[in-house]
């Protein structure tokens, strides 16, 4: 599983990935804020690509209070689940 290899590569140092809900006070759409260091964003990008390309695995999730919590900051409000749909 490629996602496991990616997480293993990033396991020696915290990434401090953080996800939060941004409300739009002007009546626009609420947005999910994804923030973190260069390392955190590279980790997330690699995981997205792995789910997109990995035939045997169409989904992956991690969160601040579940599997993968090591990669999240203490202030992260949400985890992330990525699911690839069949074309």
C-alpha positions, -999 to +999 in steps of 0.1 A: +000+000+000+016+032-012-001+054+014+016+034+042+050+040+026+043+077+024+033+079+060+064+059+070+086+083+050+071+112+070+071+095+104+104+109+117+091+144+122+057+159+129+040+177+100+015+198+119-013+196+093-044+216+103-079+216+089-106+240+101-139+254+089-139+290+076-173+306+077-181+333+052-198+362+070-207+377+036-231+349+027-207+330+005-199+293+007-181+281+038-146+267+031-122+242+046-089+258+055-060+234+050-028+248+064+006+236+075+042+238+068+057+229+034+063+194+048+026+191+058+013+202+024+038+178+006+025+150+028-011+157+019-003+161-018+015+128-019-014+111-002-039+126-027-018+114-056-014+079-041-052+075-037-057+088-073-032+063-087-033+032-064-055+006-081-059-016-050-068+013-026-096+038-035-096+056-001-076+068+028-083+086+060-065+101+090-073+126+117-062+145+147-079+121+171-076+089+151-051+070+129-025+094+116-029+119+145+009+123+146+007+143+114-018+168+127-015+199+148-032+200+182-055+228+169-068+208+138-106+206+139-110+179+113-094+149+098-094+141+061-108+112+041-099+110+004-120+086-018-114+080-055-145+074-076-145+049-105-146+066-138 
